Amino acid sequence: MTLDQDAQLVRMVNQIAANLGGGREPDEAADGVCDHLEKFWARPMKRRVIACLDEADNGLAPLARQAVERLAERQAG
């Protein structure tokens, strides 16, 4: 994937986090976002957004970052 595609994935996960995070406890919201990514995102998309965690200025919102970190843990386990 290109940098533009990575940026699009970051935008998408930020939008998902904004939509699923409202009015929920942070841990519950992060789990909800992570569950969504696991269910509805293709494996290459998940790999790319996890790879974005290694970039210093990746643009992930705090809730999105937490969800992607959980996704990375689940994928590794």
Order of alpha helices (4+ residues) and beta strands (2+ residues): alpha-alpha-alpha-alpha
